Every structure is written in structure tokens, then in C-alpha cells.
Amino acid sequence: MKDRIINVKIKKFINNFITKDTGLNGGKNRENWLEHTLLKIPAGSKILDAGAGEGRNKKFCSHLDYTSLDFGEYDGVGDKHGLHKGSRDYSKIDIIADIEDLPIKESTYDAVLCVEVLEHVKNPNVALKEIYRVLKKGGTLVLTAPFNSLTHYAPHFYSTGFSSYYYNHHLTELGFEIIELTPNGNFFEYMAQELRRVKNVSEKYTSKKLSIIFTASIYIVLRYLSKLSFVDEGSSELLCLGYFVKCKKK
């Protein structure tokens, strides 16, 4: 018990004074960008949150005519492989439907929001085509997806590798004009994020308990990743947490 308390204190000290938030900023960066981007959409505009889950991004759309849509099949447990949420409540979702076959007329919405969804869609290009169809001319698509990610929400996990090249090719081919394509983090932030998972992954997939020395070594590496991230000059082209994409239907 005493060793456990000491271990927790050491981790807290290292996390607060050495590694800071390196590898923990992805979600916060995304929420800040979403709030800033969605506020620019004119009040009263009709927006579809495609793949809304439990509607966590509705809070950024209070000035908009908001409609949520999700396929409603993930129960929080899935097939128990990979990472899972643990529960999922679809009771407040407006439309239960497949994003690859939207039950919506053409040119209905002024904007579509699609956040961390494409990796869970069997045919992401088909989904983007449907989004294009239901957007009005000049309408805005606000989009994010992971550049690379661990298996999560399985068996509803089909794709990865949503790079800048993916967006530049497929969105342009569909007829979108890309207004913004900004990386979330960089290579060093991504590595720090995954390094922070080692303890939980080792506990789930091995019988090995990490020693205090091994844990401390992880935090030493995190310290250097933090320094490298601070002086980074474009490593996001290799790998980052994902991209913030804003585009317009021509």
C-alpha cells in the first residue's frame, strides 16, 4: 500500500513538472477548433451532425438549427476487442441512419459536422459523397478524423490513414473547395500520446506489471518528446493526431 502511494505521488510530480500535457492535447485542441469554427457559421443555419454519437458537440451549435444523426448500433462494448467507451446512449439522437445512405433530400443543410467518424464507416468516400449531396451549394463541411489510431469501437472500425493527401484528393474530386487543412499536433505529440497508453495496454494484454523504474523511464522519454514538440518544424507531414478540415461545396 505504501509503495503504491509513493508510486502515485512520483507519477503526479513527474506529470505536473516534467511532461506537462504532452500527448494529452489532442481532444482539447479539437474541441477548441470546433468551437471557434462553428461559431463562424451564421446563426440559424441548418447543421447536420453526422455520426453524432451521444451529441457531445451539440454544445458548440446552440446558435444553429441542429440535427443529430448516428447509426445507433454501437453499444459501448462492441466485440470487446481494442478500446471501448463502456456505454452509449442514443436516446437524444434525432435521426438513426447509416451515413452512407442518408434519408435526407438533396441540398437540405447549410453545414455538416462530421467529427471522428470516417474510421468507423465501411466506405468513407461514399459517406463523403452523401454529405456533399445533402449540403446546399456553398455549404460548409466541418470534418476531423484520426491520421492513425488504435482499434476502437470494434467491430465498427474499418479505416485509418486520413492524411492531408487523402483530403486533398478525395474532397477535391467530390467538388469541395478546401478552406482549411490544419494538423492537430505533430509526430512527437502522437508518439507521446501512444507512450502514455503503455501502462494500460500492458495491463490488458500481458501479465507483466510495469516497475517504477520502467514507468519513470517512460516519463523521461515524454520529457524529451515535449521538448522536441516545442521546437518542431513540420513533422506533422509524417504523422500527427489528425487534421482539422473545413471545406465548402462549390
N, C-alpha and C positions, 0 to 999 in steps of 0.2 A: 504494500500500500504506500509506504514511504517513498519507494523507488518510483512509483507511478506519479506521485505528486511532484517529485523533483523533475521527472521527465516532462510533465506538462508545463512546469514553470520554465524549463530550459527552452522548450518549443515556443512558448509565448514570448519570451525575451528575444529569441532569435528572429521570430516573425515580425515583431514590432520594431526592432532596432537594426536589423541587418538586411532582411529581404524585403521589408515593406510590403507592397502589394504586387510584386512581380508575379505574373501568371494568374492573377485573380481579377484582372481588369476587364476581361472580355465582355461579360454581361453588363457591367456598368457602362462601358463605352457604348455598347449597342443601345442601351436604354436612353442615354444622353443624346445620342444621334437621332433616335426615333422621335424623342420629344421635340427636339429642335426642328427636325424635318417636317413632322406632321403639323406643327404649329403654323408652318408657312402655307399650308393648304387652306384656301378661303373657307371661312365659316359657312356652315350649312351645306357644304359639298357632300355628296353621297360617297361613302367609302365602304369597301368590302374587305373585311379581314379574312383572307383566305388561308385556312389552316390555323384558326384562332386558338385551338386548344381550349383552355378554360377562360379565354378572353383577357389575358394578362395585359395586353396592350390597349385595351379599351380606354384606360385612364388617360392616354395621350390624345384621345379623339373626342373629348367632351364638347368641342366646338363643331363637330361634324355629325352628319346623319349616318350613324354607324350601324353596319350589319355584320354579324359574325357567321362564319361558315367553317365547319370541320366535318371530317368523315365519321367521327364519333365511334371508332372501333377499338381504339387503344384503351385498355382498362387500367393502365398504370403498372401492370405486371408483365403483360405480353407472354413471351415464351420463356422468360426468366434468364435468358442469355444477355450478356452485356449489361449496360447501365439502364436503370428504370426509375421512374418517378415515384412509384408506390401507390398512387391513386390518381383518378382523373374524373372530374365532374363536368358533364356536358349539359347540365340542366338549363344553363342560361344561353346556350348557343341558338342562334336564330334559324340557321339552315343546316341540316345534316345532309351532306352530299359529298361526292367524290370531286376533287379539284380538277380531275382530268375530264370531267363531264358535267360542267356546271349547269344547273337547271335555271338559267338566267338568260334573259334576252340580250341580244347584241347592244352594245353602246348604252349600258344602263348606269355605269358608275363613273364618277369623276376621278376616283382614285381607288387603287387596290393596294392593300398591305399584305405582304407575304413574308413572314419572319421565321427563319429556321425551319422551313417546311420541305424544301425541294429534296433533301436527302431521304425523306420518308415517302416520296412519291415514286411509283414504279417507272413512270415515264415523265421526267421533269420537263422535257421540251414540249410535250403535249399539254402539260399544265400551264406552261407559259403562253402557249398558243390560245388556250381558253381564257386566260387572264386578258390577253390582248383583245380577244373578241368582245368581252363584256365591258371593256373600257370605252369611254367616249373618246372621240378624236381630240387630241390634246390632253387626254387624261394622264394621270401620274401613277407610276408603279413604284412603290417603296419596298425594297427587297433585300433580304440578307439570307445567307446560307453558309455553313462552315466550309472553309477551304479543305480541311481534312478533319475527321472526327472519329472517335472510338464508336464501336457499335452501341447504339442506344435505341430504346423503344422498339426493340426487335419483337416480332418479325417484321415490323414496318420500318425497315432500314435498307435502302436499296442503292444509294449513290453517295459518292464523295468526290472531292476534286473540283469544287466550284471556284475555279481560278479566274483571274481577270481575263484570260483568253477565252474561257467558256462564255462569260458575259458578253465580251466584245463581239464574239462570233454569233452566238445564238440570239441575243437580244436584237442586234442589228439586222440579222437575217429575218426576224419576225416583223420588223418595221418600227422598232423602238429607236428613239434618239437617247443615247446615254448622257445624262446631265452630270451625274456624279458617280465615281467609282473609287471609293476610298478604303484602303486596307484597315482592318481592325487589328492593331498590334503589329508584331513582326516575328521573325524567326525565333528570336530569343524569348519573347513573351510566350510563344507557342510551346517551346521546349520547357519553360518554367511551369506552364500550366500542366503539362503531362508529367513532369517530375514530381509535382505535388500530389499526383494520383498514386505514386508508387506504393505508399503505405496501404491504402485501401485495396488496391489491386492485388498486392502480395497477400493480404489477409483473406481475400476471396478465392484466389487461385493457387495458393501454395500453403504449406503448413509451417512456413518459416516466419518467425517473429523477428521484426527488424530490431537490431540492437540500438542502443543510444548512440554509439559511435557511428553506425551506418546512417542513422537519422540525421545526426549532426553533419555528416559529410554531404547529405542532400542539401541542407541549408547553406553550406559553404558554396556549393555549386550555384544555388539560387542567387547568392550574393553576387557572384561574378556574372551570371546571366542578367541581373538587374543593371550592373554597370555597362555591360555590352549593349543592352537595350537602350540605355540612356544616350549612347553615342552612335546608335545605329544610323546607317546611311543607305537604306533601301533594301534590307534583307527580306522585306515582305514579298518581293518578287519570287523568292524561293518558297516561302511558306509564311502564312500568318493565320490568325484565328478565323478570318473570313473577310468579306467585303461588304461595305455599305453601298448599296446601289439605288440610285434614283434615276428613273428614265421616263420619257414621255412618248405617248402614242402619236405617231405622225399622222 
